[in-house]
């Protein structure tokens, strides 16, 4: 079958998009850049979300971030940090970057940001250039294979110039889209700007429940099954001149938001200045210009290089129109050190989704089933966005609020069963499979939509899991205070928290010193060895404490492949999360769960002992930085135990002394036993511990105690610290042996 031949699927026909490309020279290398010409009659949202990702073999965009305006970067301060945050905004939101193909300054800025901040990561950011078809027609030397190249007289590949733009196709783009446009002049640059503005202003948020009609030979037919799948479009204005301001108005008038980078200079500073003035007015005057024409003209001359009278009139008119849409303008100031541009862009995308769902339920009855369904779907989408972005401010101010209390409760399903998780994983694998017969695609699409909704019911738990793995203490604290059943969460999710922290963390985690785990790259392998880690953790702790009766995770009888295990002390969910946090050496996370658990003294000593042992292993493995960190955290937990006992001893002496010898079931030991077995000398040297040892030594010493132990009392007044430590250990050995004999 040729790639131009139509393929029939049921009642629908689709046409394959020809894979066309340029070979462009980029510095000393060559780069293959894909392109596609499309018509104005095409529904561009569906083309971007479904057809082009499939043909270009890239992830579909969750949003479109268009950047315009950059010319010389003269006024941009802290460019390194700004570029970092801008790239973070693109990668975290799963967006494509779209530019006017003739804005070489914008593309170079983006390329520099990519090279500086994700050079060591396996990350592909699509940078799509929009150009007029006139440019495509003017490119020289089109080969039969659709690959467009130019070969110089010396036999080497050269850049590809265009006649009307007097420029070359920028090789920093990863793809090009060529659009229809009327020929307006001998120079195609303005024609490309028009095509760019027209494209951005006509990407709709979504066509609900309809089919795409047959389109021209370069597009693919598609039936939209995800009813609430929208494509946010955001324009980011950095610096710029008149053309950039025109692009801003084209985007605003179609109801799409604009993020203005205040402090970058040019049109961005000009618009930001008047936006602040207009929004400071009373509610009736908001969005209106109160400045005199002469004052505005002076500002235009200050921020724009061209001072012609024509430009002054055009900019004045554009300013008035843009401020009329002031609710769609969002400012980000480069002077604000507390805010990041990625968080600003994330909030804009979040608001687009919120407004979309708000419009959907506007005309529905308050208690209707359909309205309730839309509200649930909206909350799921919001939770998914926060899960992807790890944005605490959005989670606190827009999701975990009182009005969402009941909906959040319904999303926390009863997951206290492994069968449910196994079913969810099986369905995910099935939904990800691509080996389905063509004639079953319609039925499968409907089933896929239903199952995606079912497996996403426990969205709150999924958000907590991802926040734990990402070491986001702020988000974890926010969620656990609103979780209704932490016990069910731990019973189901703790194996995956261990496994994903090993796979997904960029840090060198000390848990890898217990057992080396391969980092699988394929999704289908991610659940194969999950429970092996838990058994390794249990065995490590048993060996450390010297107690074969220590219980944490147990194999079920007859399950040699560890497909399922039992969790001891399941009624203490924060205990399991505390142990995990200690093993990955995330101190702040461990402190959070330590404070939510009970038996603080024993838990702190346990953490100190575990970290101390891991530090020794790190030292022998030549992980010196990790070794230092582990030792510091071990000392801090031991210090916390000392402070607690000392304060308790000061307030209630008898209770403090009793706690030191009270067995804690989860650790199958007492604080003194843990301190002795792990040689935590700082803890044993505090007054409370010495007092308890003296009490037992002098008052309860057995008559049959060996004489060599009693003789050690003679050296009790020794001034040498080294011998004092030995004496303390020997005395504690006597005390512990007496306590065991008496019980």
C-alpha positions as CSV (number, residue, x, y, z in Angstrom):
1,X,0.0,0.0,0.0
2,X,1.4,3.4,-0.9
3,X,1.5,6.1,1.7
4,X,-1.0,8.1,-0.4
5,X,-3.5,5.3,-0.5
6,X,-6.7,5.5,1.6
7,X,-7.4,2.9,4.2
8,X,-11.0,1.9,5.1
9,X,-11.9,1.3,8.7
10,X,-15.6,0.5,9.3
11,X,-17.5,3.4,7.9
12,X,-14.6,5.8,8.2
13,X,-11.8,6.5,5.9
14,X,-8.4,8.0,6.8
15,X,-5.5,9.1,4.7
16,X,-1.9,8.7,5.9
17,X,0.1,11.8,6.3
18,X,3.2,11.7,4.0
19,X,6.3,11.8,6.1
20,X,8.2,14.8,4.6
21,X,11.4,16.3,5.9
22,X,14.3,18.7,5.4
23,X,17.9,18.0,6.0
24,X,19.2,21.1,7.6
25,X,22.7,22.0,8.7
26,X,23.1,22.8,12.4
27,X,26.6,23.9,13.3
28,X,28.9,21.1,12.2
29,X,26.1,18.4,12.1
30,X,23.0,17.8,10.0
31,X,19.5,17.6,11.3
32,X,16.3,16.0,9.9
33,X,13.4,18.3,10.4
34,X,9.9,17.0,9.6
35,X,7.3,19.3,8.1
36,X,3.7,19.2,6.9
37,X,1.6,21.6,4.8
38,X,-2.0,22.0,5.9
39,X,-5.1,23.9,4.8
40,X,-7.3,26.4,6.7
41,X,-10.2,24.0,6.6
42,X,-8.5,21.6,8.9
43,X,-9.5,21.3,12.6
44,X,-6.1,22.2,14.0
45,X,-6.7,21.1,17.6
46,X,-7.3,17.5,16.5
47,X,-4.4,17.6,14.1
48,X,-2.1,18.7,16.8
49,X,-3.4,16.3,19.5
50,X,-3.7,13.1,17.5
51,X,-2.5,13.1,13.9
52,X,0.8,14.8,14.0
53,X,2.1,13.1,17.2
54,X,1.4,9.7,15.6
55,X,3.2,10.6,12.4
56,X,6.1,12.5,14.0
57,X,6.4,9.8,16.7
58,X,6.3,12.3,19.6
59,X,4.1,12.7,22.6
60,X,0.9,14.6,22.0
61,X,0.8,18.1,23.5
62,X,-1.1,18.7,26.7
63,X,-0.9,22.4,26.0
64,X,0.5,24.8,23.3
65,X,3.0,27.4,24.7
66,X,3.8,30.0,22.0
67,X,6.7,32.3,22.6
68,X,7.0,35.6,20.7
69,X,8.9,38.9,20.9
70,X,12.6,38.1,21.7
71,X,15.0,40.2,19.6
72,X,18.2,40.9,21.5
73,X,17.7,39.9,25.1
74,X,19.2,43.2,26.2
75,X,17.0,43.8,29.2
76,X,16.4,40.3,30.5
77,X,17.9,39.8,33.9
78,X,19.0,36.5,35.4
79,X,18.6,34.8,32.0
80,X,20.0,31.5,33.3
81,X,17.3,31.1,36.0
82,X,14.5,32.4,33.7
83,X,15.5,29.9,30.9
84,X,15.6,27.1,33.5
85,X,12.1,27.9,34.7
86,X,10.7,28.4,31.2
87,X,12.0,24.9,30.2
88,X,10.6,23.5,33.4
89,X,7.2,24.9,32.5
90,X,7.3,23.2,29.1
91,X,8.5,19.8,30.3
92,X,6.2,19.7,33.4
93,X,3.1,20.6,31.4
94,X,3.9,18.3,28.5
95,X,3.6,21.2,26.1
96,X,4.8,21.9,22.6
97,X,6.6,25.2,21.9
98,X,5.2,27.0,18.8
99,X,6.8,30.0,17.2
100,X,6.7,32.1,14.1
101,X,9.2,30.4,11.9
102,X,10.9,33.7,11.0
103,X,11.6,34.7,14.7
104,X,15.2,33.5,14.8
105,X,15.8,35.3,18.2
106,X,13.0,33.4,19.9
107,X,14.1,30.0,18.6
108,X,17.8,30.7,19.5
109,X,16.6,31.7,23.0
110,X,14.7,28.4,23.4
111,X,17.5,26.3,21.9
112,X,20.0,27.9,24.4
113,X,17.6,27.2,27.3
114,X,17.2,23.5,26.2
115,X,21.0,23.0,25.8
116,X,21.7,24.6,29.2
117,X,19.2,22.8,31.3
118,X,18.3,19.4,29.9
119,X,21.4,18.4,28.1
120,X,22.0,15.5,30.5
121,X,18.3,14.3,30.4
122,X,16.5,12.1,27.9
123,X,14.0,14.7,27.1
124,X,12.6,15.8,23.7
125,X,10.9,19.2,23.4
126,X,9.1,19.8,20.1
127,X,9.8,23.3,18.8
128,X,7.4,23.8,15.9
129,X,7.8,26.7,13.5
130,X,4.8,28.1,11.7
131,X,5.4,29.5,8.2
132,X,3.5,30.4,5.0
133,X,3.2,27.8,2.2
134,X,4.8,30.5,0.0
135,X,8.1,29.8,1.9
136,X,7.7,26.1,1.1
137,X,7.2,26.8,-2.6
138,X,10.3,29.0,-2.7
139,X,12.7,26.5,-1.1
140,X,15.2,25.4,-3.6
141,X,15.8,21.9,-5.0
142,X,13.0,19.5,-4.0
143,X,14.0,15.9,-4.4
144,X,11.7,13.1,-5.4
145,X,11.9,11.5,-1.9
146,X,10.3,14.6,-0.3
147,X,13.7,15.4,1.3
148,X,14.6,19.0,0.6
149,X,18.3,19.7,0.5
150,X,20.8,22.1,-1.1
151,X,24.3,21.0,-2.2
152,X,26.9,23.6,-2.6
153,X,29.6,23.8,-5.3
154,X,32.1,22.2,-3.0
155,X,30.0,19.1,-2.5
156,X,29.0,19.9,1.1
157,X,25.5,20.5,2.5
158,X,24.5,24.2,2.9
159,X,21.7,26.1,4.5
160,X,18.4,26.3,2.7
161,X,17.5,29.9,1.8
162,X,14.1,31.3,0.8
163,X,13.7,34.0,-1.7
164,X,11.1,36.2,-0.1
165,X,12.2,36.1,3.6
166,X,15.9,36.6,2.7
167,X,16.5,34.1,5.6
168,X,17.3,30.4,6.0
169,X,15.0,27.8,7.6
170,X,16.2,27.8,11.2
171,X,17.6,24.3,12.0
172,X,16.8,24.9,15.7
173,X,13.2,23.9,15.0
174,X,12.3,20.3,15.3
175,X,9.2,20.5,13.0
176,X,7.6,23.0,10.6
177,X,4.0,23.5,9.7
178,X,3.2,25.4,6.5
179,X,-0.1,27.2,6.4
180,X,-2.2,28.8,3.7
181,X,-1.9,32.5,3.3
182,X,-2.6,35.2,0.8
183,X,0.4,36.7,-1.0
184,X,0.5,40.3,0.3
185,X,3.9,41.6,-0.7
186,X,7.3,40.6,-2.2
187,X,8.5,39.9,1.4
188,X,6.9,36.8,3.0
189,X,8.0,37.7,6.6
190,X,4.7,39.6,7.2
191,X,2.8,36.8,5.5
192,X,4.3,34.3,8.0
193,X,3.4,36.5,10.9
194,X,-0.2,36.6,9.7
195,X,-0.2,32.8,9.4
196,X,1.2,32.5,12.9
197,X,-1.4,34.8,14.4
198,X,-4.2,33.1,12.5
199,X,-3.1,29.6,13.6
200,X,-3.0,30.6,17.3
201,X,-6.3,32.4,17.3
202,X,-8.2,29.5,15.7
203,X,-7.1,26.6,17.9
204,X,-10.4,25.9,19.7
205,X,-10.5,24.3,23.2
206,X,-12.5,21.3,22.0
207,X,-15.2,20.0,19.8
208,X,-17.4,17.9,22.0
209,X,-18.5,14.5,20.8
210,X,-18.2,15.1,17.1
211,X,-16.3,13.5,14.2
212,X,-13.8,15.1,12.0
213,X,-15.0,15.2,8.4
214,X,-12.7,14.0,5.6
215,X,-10.0,16.5,5.0
216,X,-7.3,16.9,2.4
217,X,-4.7,14.4,1.4
218,X,-2.3,15.3,4.2
219,X,-4.6,14.8,7.2
220,X,-5.9,11.8,9.1
221,X,-9.5,11.2,10.0
222,X,-10.2,10.8,13.7
223,X,-13.2,10.2,16.0
224,X,-12.9,12.1,19.3
225,X,-13.9,9.8,22.1
226,X,-12.5,11.8,25.1
227,X,-15.4,14.2,25.6
228,X,-13.4,16.6,27.9
229,X,-10.0,16.6,26.2
230,X,-9.1,20.2,25.6
231,X,-5.9,21.9,24.3
232,X,-4.9,25.1,26.2
233,X,-3.1,27.7,24.2
234,X,-0.9,30.2,26.0
235,X,1.2,33.0,24.5
236,X,4.3,34.1,26.3
237,X,5.4,37.7,25.5
238,X,9.1,38.3,26.1
239,X,10.4,41.7,25.0
240,X,9.2,42.3,21.4
241,X,7.9,45.1,19.3
242,X,4.8,45.9,17.2
243,X,4.5,42.5,15.6
244,X,4.6,40.8,19.1
245,X,1.9,43.2,20.3
246,X,-0.3,42.3,17.3
247,X,0.1,38.6,18.2
248,X,-1.0,39.4,21.7
249,X,-4.2,40.9,20.5
250,X,-4.9,38.1,18.1
251,X,-4.7,35.6,20.9
252,X,-6.6,37.7,23.4
253,X,-9.6,38.3,21.1
254,X,-10.2,34.6,20.8
255,X,-10.3,34.1,24.6
256,X,-6.8,32.6,25.1
257,X,-4.5,33.9,27.9
258,X,-1.2,35.8,27.5
259,X,1.7,35.7,30.0
260,X,3.6,38.9,29.9
261,X,7.2,38.8,31.2
262,X,7.6,42.1,33.0
263,X,11.2,43.3,33.0
264,X,12.2,41.8,29.7
265,X,11.9,45.2,27.9
266,X,10.1,46.3,24.8
267,X,6.4,45.6,24.2
268,X,6.3,43.3,27.3
269,X,7.3,46.1,29.7
270,X,5.0,48.6,27.9
271,X,2.0,46.3,28.2
272,X,2.8,45.3,31.8
273,X,3.1,49.0,32.8
274,X,-0.3,50.0,31.6
275,X,-1.9,46.7,32.7
276,X,-0.9,47.5,36.3
277,X,-2.3,51.0,36.0
278,X,-5.6,49.9,34.5
279,X,-6.2,47.1,37.0
280,X,-5.5,49.5,40.0
281,X,-8.6,51.5,39.0
282,X,-12.1,50.9,40.5
283,X,-14.1,48.0,39.2
284,X,-16.0,50.3,36.8
285,X,-12.8,51.7,35.3
286,X,-10.8,48.5,35.1
287,X,-9.3,47.8,31.7
288,X,-9.6,51.4,30.6
289,X,-6.9,53.9,29.8
290,X,-6.9,56.9,32.1
291,X,-3.6,58.4,30.8
292,X,-3.5,61.3,28.3
293,X,-2.6,60.6,24.7
294,X,0.6,62.6,25.1
295,X,1.7,60.5,28.1
296,X,1.1,57.3,26.2
297,X,3.1,58.5,23.2
298,X,6.0,59.3,25.5
299,X,5.9,55.7,26.8
300,X,5.7,54.3,23.3
301,X,8.8,56.2,22.4
302,X,10.5,54.8,25.5
303,X,9.7,51.1,24.8
304,X,9.7,50.9,21.0
305,X,12.6,51.5,18.7
306,X,10.5,52.8,15.8
307,X,9.0,56.2,16.6
308,X,7.0,56.9,13.4
309,X,3.6,58.5,13.8
310,X,2.0,55.4,12.2
311,X,3.5,53.2,14.8
312,X,2.3,55.5,17.6
313,X,-1.3,55.3,16.4
314,X,-1.2,51.5,15.9
315,X,0.3,50.8,19.3
316,X,-2.1,53.1,21.0
317,X,-5.0,51.3,19.5
318,X,-3.6,47.8,20.2
319,X,-3.0,48.8,23.9
320,X,-6.6,50.0,24.3
321,X,-7.9,46.7,22.8
322,X,-5.6,44.4,24.9
323,X,-6.5,46.1,28.1
324,X,-10.2,45.5,27.3
325,X,-9.3,41.8,27.8
326,X,-7.3,42.4,31.0
327,X,-8.7,39.3,32.7
328,X,-6.8,37.2,30.2
329,X,-3.5,38.9,30.8
330,X,-1.1,37.4,33.5
331,X,2.0,39.2,34.7
332,X,5.2,37.6,35.7
333,X,7.9,39.9,37.0
334,X,11.6,39.0,36.6
335,X,12.1,41.1,39.8
336,X,10.0,38.7,41.9
337,X,12.4,36.3,43.4
338,X,9.7,34.4,45.3
339,X,7.8,33.3,42.1
340,X,8.8,31.2,39.2
341,X,7.5,31.5,35.6
342,X,6.8,27.7,35.5
343,X,4.3,28.1,38.4
344,X,2.7,31.1,36.7
345,X,2.2,29.1,33.4
346,X,0.9,26.1,35.3
347,X,-1.7,28.3,37.1
348,X,-2.8,29.7,33.8
349,X,-3.3,26.2,32.3
350,X,-5.1,25.1,35.5
351,X,-7.5,28.0,35.2
352,X,-8.2,27.2,31.6
353,X,-9.3,23.7,32.6
354,X,-11.3,25.0,35.5
355,X,-13.1,27.6,33.3
356,X,-13.8,24.9,30.7
357,X,-15.6,22.6,33.1
358,X,-17.4,25.6,34.8
359,X,-18.9,26.5,31.4
360,X,-20.0,22.9,30.9
361,X,-22.0,22.8,34.1
362,X,-23.3,26.4,33.9
363,X,-26.8,25.5,32.5
364,X,-27.2,22.2,34.4
365,X,-29.5,21.8,37.4
366,X,-27.8,22.0,40.8
367,X,-28.6,18.4,41.9
368,X,-28.5,16.8,38.5
369,X,-26.5,13.6,37.9
370,X,-24.8,15.1,34.8
371,X,-23.7,18.1,36.8
372,X,-22.3,15.9,39.5
373,X,-20.5,13.8,36.9
374,X,-18.9,16.8,35.3
375,X,-17.7,18.1,38.8
376,X,-16.1,14.7,39.5
377,X,-14.4,14.6,36.1
378,X,-13.2,18.2,36.6
379,X,-11.7,17.3,40.1
380,X,-10.0,14.2,38.7
381,X,-8.4,16.4,36.0
382,X,-7.2,18.9,38.5
383,X,-5.7,16.2,40.7
384,X,-4.0,14.8,37.6
385,X,-2.5,18.2,36.8
386,X,-1.2,18.7,40.3
387,X,0.2,15.2,40.2
388,X,2.2,16.0,37.1
389,X,3.3,19.4,38.2
390,X,3.7,18.9,42.0
391,X,2.4,22.5,42.5
392,X,1.6,23.0,46.2
393,X,-0.1,26.4,45.8
394,X,-2.7,25.1,43.4
395,X,-3.3,22.0,45.5
396,X,-3.8,24.0,48.7
397,X,-5.8,26.9,47.2
398,X,-7.9,25.3,44.5
399,X,-8.3,21.6,45.2
400,X,-8.1,20.7,48.9
401,X,-10.7,23.2,50.0
402,X,-13.9,22.9,51.8
403,X,-16.3,23.0,48.8
404,X,-14.5,19.9,47.4
405,X,-14.6,17.9,50.6
406,X,-17.4,15.5,49.5
407,X,-16.0,15.0,46.0
408,X,-12.6,14.3,47.4
409,X,-14.1,11.7,49.7
410,X,-15.8,9.9,46.8
411,X,-12.5,9.8,45.0
412,X,-10.9,7.9,47.9
413,X,-12.4,4.5,47.2
414,X,-12.1,1.5,49.4
415,X,-8.7,0.2,48.2
416,X,-7.9,-2.1,51.0
417,X,-7.6,-5.1,48.8
418,X,-4.8,-6.2,46.5
419,X,-7.3,-7.5,44.0
420,X,-8.3,-4.0,43.1
421,X,-4.8,-2.9,42.4
422,X,-4.1,-6.0,40.5
423,X,-7.2,-5.3,38.4
424,X,-6.2,-1.7,37.8
425,X,-2.7,-2.7,36.7
426,X,-4.1,-5.4,34.4
427,X,-6.5,-2.9,32.8
428,X,-3.7,-0.4,32.3
429,X,-1.6,-2.9,30.4
430,X,-4.6,-3.8,28.3
431,X,-5.4,-0.2,27.5
432,X,-1.8,0.4,26.6
433,X,-1.7,-2.5,24.1
434,X,-1.8,-1.5,20.5
435,X,-2.5,-4.9,19.0
436,X,-6.2,-4.5,18.3
437,X,-8.1,-5.4,15.2
438,X,-9.0,-2.4,13.1
439,X,-12.7,-3.3,13.0
440,X,-12.9,-3.3,16.8
441,X,-11.6,0.2,17.3
442,X,-14.9,1.9,17.7
443,X,-16.0,-0.6,20.4
444,X,-12.6,-0.5,22.0
445,X,-12.6,3.4,22.2
446,X,-15.9,3.4,24.1
447,X,-14.7,0.7,26.5
448,X,-11.3,2.5,26.9
449,X,-13.1,5.7,28.0
450,X,-15.1,3.8,30.6
451,X,-12.2,1.9,32.0
452,X,-10.0,5.0,32.2
453,X,-12.6,6.5,34.4
454,X,-12.9,3.5,36.6
455,X,-9.1,2.9,37.2
456,X,-8.7,6.6,38.0
457,X,-11.2,6.6,40.9
458,X,-8.6,6.7,43.6
459,X,-7.0,9.9,42.3
460,X,-6.2,11.2,45.8
461,X,-4.1,8.2,46.6
462,X,-2.3,8.4,43.3
463,X,-1.4,12.0,44.0
464,X,-0.1,11.0,47.4
465,X,2.0,8.2,45.9
466,X,3.6,10.5,43.3
467,X,4.3,13.2,45.9
468,X,6.0,10.7,48.2
469,X,8.2,9.5,45.3
470,X,9.0,13.0,44.3
471,X,10.0,13.9,47.9
472,X,7.5,16.7,48.1
473,X,7.0,17.1,51.8
474,X,4.7,20.1,51.5
475,X,2.3,18.2,49.2
476,X,2.4,15.1,51.4
477,X,1.6,17.0,54.5
478,X,-1.3,18.7,52.8
479,X,-2.8,15.3,51.5
480,X,-2.3,13.1,54.6
481,X,-4.2,15.6,56.7
482,X,-7.2,15.1,54.5
483,X,-6.9,11.4,53.8
484,X,-9.7,9.4,55.3
485,X,-8.0,6.0,55.4
486,X,-4.2,6.0,55.5
487,X,-4.2,2.4,56.6
488,X,-5.8,1.3,53.3
489,X,-3.3,3.5,51.3
490,X,-0.3,1.9,53.0
491,X,-1.6,-1.6,52.6
492,X,-2.0,-1.1,48.8
493,X,0.7,1.5,47.8
494,X,3.7,0.9,50.1
495,X,5.3,-1.7,47.7
496,X,5.1,0.8,44.8
497,X,6.4,3.7,46.9
498,X,9.6,1.6,47.6
499,X,10.0,0.5,44.0
500,X,9.2,3.9,42.3
501,X,11.5,5.8,44.6
502,X,14.4,3.5,43.4
503,X,13.4,3.8,39.7
504,X,12.4,7.5,39.4
505,X,14.7,9.3,41.8
506,X,17.7,11.2,40.4
507,X,19.5,10.8,43.7
508,X,21.7,8.0,44.9
509,X,19.5,6.5,47.5
510,X,21.0,4.4,50.4
511,X,18.2,1.8,50.0
512,X,20.1,0.7,46.9
513,X,22.9,-0.4,49.3
514,X,20.5,-3.1,50.7
515,X,19.7,-4.6,47.3
516,X,20.6,-3.5,43.8
517,X,17.4,-3.0,41.7
518,X,17.5,-2.6,37.9
519,X,15.8,0.5,36.6
520,X,13.5,-0.8,33.9
521,X,12.7,1.5,31.1
522,X,9.6,-0.3,29.8
523,X,6.4,0.2,31.6
524,X,5.4,-3.5,31.5
525,X,8.4,-4.4,33.7
526,X,7.7,-2.0,36.5
527,X,5.7,-4.4,38.7
528,X,7.8,-7.6,38.4
529,X,10.1,-7.3,41.4
530,X,8.1,-5.0,43.7
531,X,7.8,-7.2,46.7
532,X,11.4,-8.4,46.6
533,X,12.4,-5.0,47.9
534,X,10.1,-5.3,50.9
535,X,11.6,-8.7,51.9
536,X,15.1,-7.4,51.5
537,X,14.2,-4.4,53.7
538,X,12.8,-6.8,56.4
539,X,15.9,-9.0,56.3
540,X,18.2,-6.0,56.5
541,X,16.4,-4.8,59.6
542,X,16.4,-8.2,61.2
543,X,20.1,-8.5,60.8
544,X,20.7,-5.0,62.1
545,X,18.6,-5.5,65.2
546,X,19.8,-9.1,65.7
547,X,16.2,-10.2,66.1
548,X,14.7,-12.9,63.9
549,X,11.3,-12.2,65.4
550,X,11.2,-8.6,64.1
551,X,8.1,-8.3,61.8
552,X,7.5,-5.9,59.0
553,X,6.7,-7.7,55.8
554,X,6.1,-11.5,55.6
555,X,5.8,-13.9,52.7
556,X,2.5,-15.7,52.4
557,X,2.6,-19.5,52.7
558,X,3.2,-21.2,49.4
559,X,4.0,-17.9,47.5
560,X,7.5,-18.5,46.4
561,X,7.3,-15.8,43.7
562,X,6.3,-13.1,46.3
563,X,3.3,-12.0,44.3
564,X,1.6,-11.0,47.5
565,X,2.8,-10.4,51.1
566,X,1.3,-9.6,54.4
567,X,2.0,-6.3,56.1
568,X,2.7,-6.4,59.9
569,X,1.4,-3.6,62.1
570,X,-0.9,-2.4,59.3
571,X,-2.8,-0.3,62.0
572,X,0.2,2.0,62.1
573,X,0.5,3.3,58.5
574,X,2.8,6.2,59.4
575,X,5.3,3.6,60.9
576,X,5.7,2.0,57.4
577,X,6.1,5.4,55.7
578,X,8.6,6.4,58.4
579,X,10.7,3.3,57.8
580,X,10.7,4.0,54.0
581,X,11.6,7.6,54.5
582,X,14.6,6.7,56.7
583,X,15.8,4.1,54.2
584,X,15.8,6.6,51.4
585,X,17.5,9.2,53.7
586,X,14.9,11.9,53.2
587,X,15.2,13.6,56.6
588,X,12.3,16.1,56.3
589,X,10.0,13.4,55.0
590,X,11.0,11.1,57.9
591,X,10.5,13.8,60.4
592,X,7.0,14.4,59.1
593,X,6.0,10.7,59.6
594,X,7.9,10.5,62.9
595,X,5.7,13.3,64.3
596,X,2.5,11.6,63.0
597,X,3.5,8.3,64.6
598,X,3.8,7.3,68.2
599,X,6.6,5.9,70.4
600,X,8.9,8.8,69.4
601,X,11.9,7.7,71.5
602,X,12.1,4.2,70.1
603,X,11.4,5.4,66.6
604,X,14.2,8.0,66.7
605,X,16.7,5.5,68.1
606,X,15.6,3.0,65.4
607,X,16.2,5.7,62.7
608,X,19.5,6.6,64.1
609,X,20.6,2.9,64.1
610,X,19.5,2.3,60.5
611,X,21.2,5.5,59.2
612,X,24.4,4.6,61.1
613,X,24.5,1.2,59.5
614,X,23.8,2.6,56.0
615,X,26.5,5.1,56.5
616,X,29.0,2.3,57.1
617,X,27.9,0.6,54.0
618,X,28.1,3.8,52.0
619,X,31.7,4.3,53.3
620,X,32.8,0.9,52.2
621,X,31.2,1.5,48.8
622,X,33.1,4.8,48.4
623,X,29.9,6.9,48.5
624,X,31.5,9.6,50.7
625,X,28.9,12.3,50.2
626,X,26.2,9.9,51.0
627,X,28.1,8.6,54.0
628,X,28.4,12.1,55.5
629,X,24.7,12.8,55.0
630,X,23.7,9.6,56.6
631,X,25.9,10.1,59.6
632,X,24.6,13.7,60.1
633,X,21.0,12.5,60.0
634,X,21.8,9.6,62.3
635,X,23.2,12.0,64.9
636,X,20.2,14.3,64.5
637,X,17.7,11.5,65.2
638,X,19.8,10.3,68.2
639,X,19.8,13.9,69.5
640,X,16.0,14.1,69.1
641,X,15.7,11.0,71.3
642,X,18.0,12.5,73.9
643,X,16.0,15.7,74.0
644,X,12.7,13.9,74.4
645,X,14.0,11.7,77.3
646,X,15.7,14.6,79.0
647,X,12.6,16.8,78.9
648,X,10.4,14.0,80.0
649,X,12.8,13.2,82.9
650,X,12.7,16.8,84.0
651,X,8.9,16.8,84.1
652,X,8.1,13.2,85.2
653,X,11.0,11.2,86.4
654,X,9.2,7.9,87.0
655,X,7.5,7.9,83.6
656,X,10.7,8.6,81.8
657,X,12.6,5.8,83.6
658,X,9.7,3.4,82.9
659,X,9.6,4.3,79.1
660,X,13.3,3.4,78.8
661,X,12.6,-0.3,79.6
662,X,9.1,-0.6,78.0
663,X,9.0,-2.9,75.0
664,X,7.5,-1.4,71.8
665,X,5.8,-4.0,69.8
666,X,6.6,-2.7,66.4
667,X,10.3,-2.9,67.1
668,X,10.1,-5.9,69.5
669,X,12.5,-4.1,71.8
670,X,13.0,-1.3,74.4
671,X,14.8,2.0,73.9
672,X,17.6,0.8,76.1
673,X,18.0,-2.4,74.2
674,X,18.2,-0.6,70.8
675,X,20.7,1.9,72.2
676,X,22.9,-0.9,73.6
677,X,22.8,-3.2,70.6
678,X,23.6,-0.3,68.2
679,X,26.2,1.4,70.5
680,X,24.3,4.7,70.6
681,X,26.6,6.1,73.3
682,X,25.3,9.7,73.2
683,X,21.8,8.5,74.2
684,X,23.1,6.1,76.9
685,X,25.2,8.9,78.5
686,X,22.2,11.1,79.3
687,X,21.2,11.4,83.0
688,X,17.9,9.5,82.6
689,X,19.6,6.4,81.1
690,X,22.4,6.5,83.7
691,X,19.9,6.8,86.5
692,X,17.9,3.8,85.3
693,X,21.1,1.8,85.0
694,X,22.2,2.7,88.5
695,X,18.7,1.8,89.9
696,X,18.8,-1.6,88.3
697,X,22.5,-2.2,89.1
698,X,22.4,-1.4,92.7
699,X,18.9,-2.6,93.7
700,X,18.2,-5.6,91.6
701,X,21.5,-7.3,91.0
702,X,21.1,-11.1,91.2
703,X,23.1,-13.2,93.6
704,X,24.3,-15.4,90.9
705,X,25.8,-12.6,88.7
706,X,29.3,-13.6,87.7
707,X,32.0,-12.0,89.9
708,X,33.9,-10.5,86.9
709,X,30.8,-8.4,86.1
710,X,30.6,-7.2,89.7
711,X,34.3,-6.3,89.7
712,X,33.7,-3.8,87.0
713,X,32.0,-1.6,89.5
714,X,35.4,-0.8,91.0
715,X,36.3,1.1,87.8
716,X,33.2,3.1,87.7
717,X,34.9,6.3,88.9
718,X,37.5,6.0,86.1
719,X,38.2,9.4,84.5
720,X,39.0,8.1,81.0
721,X,36.1,8.4,78.6
722,X,37.1,5.4,76.7
723,X,36.9,3.1,79.7
724,X,33.7,4.9,80.8
725,X,32.1,3.8,77.6
726,X,33.3,0.2,78.1
727,X,32.0,0.2,81.7
728,X,28.6,1.6,80.5
729,X,28.2,-1.1,77.9
730,X,29.2,-3.9,80.4
731,X,26.8,-2.5,83.0
732,X,24.0,-2.4,80.5
733,X,24.9,-6.0,79.4
734,X,24.4,-7.1,83.0
735,X,21.1,-5.1,83.3
736,X,19.7,-6.5,80.1
737,X,20.6,-10.1,81.0
738,X,18.9,-9.7,84.4
739,X,15.8,-8.3,82.9
740,X,15.6,-11.2,80.4
741,X,16.2,-13.8,83.2
742,X,13.5,-12.3,85.4
743,X,10.9,-12.3,82.5
